[in-house]
Amino acid sequence: MHNFCAIQSAGAHYVEVSSPLCAVILTESAPQTARQHTSPAIKWLLNERAMLAGEIHTRERSIARYQAELVDLRDKVAALDRTLALTDARVNPAAGGVVRATTGRYKGRGSLIAFVRDAVLASGRQGIDTTSLARLVISEFEIPAETGVDVQRYKQNSLKSALRKLSRQGDIELAPRAPGGRTPGVWRPKRGSSLADLARLASRKDAGDV
């Protein structure tokens, strides 16, 4: 009589068959799952959806902020209306119409140009890249731009116009880019006019205006 343990195959798994004289313990192994490959089309769709979801999130936060500002503004208008009624009830509160604020988003006419000009002058001949400059402007004027997409959009629109205007005026220049590479645009003071400008900027800093 031979002492042995018989192993019986059951599909993709193995089942132990024991005898009084021996025991075999086998670890059940599942078949290996083939690694799935994500197609470029799927990757593109996922990336596009993620970007749009980020835009939605940013807009929702902006809407909430503007709604809070609207509540505050309406309360102030209502308070003025009550004051007018107490002062002279015959006056129509809406007689003055609607006037658009002159300060705009940049705290006054020419403020953006002046700030960009001073920031480039302060950077010296090594200059400052366009993205860093955009973030400085966004922070200074509290412009809603919470994502990288917002920063890029602002850089390509408002900031580019300001930089072009300053370049045409001869205040700043775009530094030459390294050949064969994708380096960011760097703006610096233009030679020949920067000494007087830097002196003016230094005097403004001493006076606390910058």
Secondary structure, 3 states (H helix, E strand, C coil): CCCCCCEEEECCEEEECCECCECCCCCCCCCCCCCCCCCHHHHHHHHHHHHHHHHHHHHHHHHHHHHHHHHHHHHHHHHHHHHHHHHCCCCCHHHHCCCCCCCHHHCCCCHHHHHHHHHHHHCHHHCEEHHHHHHHHHHHCCCCCCCHHHHHHHHHHHHHHHHHHHHHCCCEEECCCCCCCCCCCEEEECCCCHHHHHHHHHHHHHHCCC
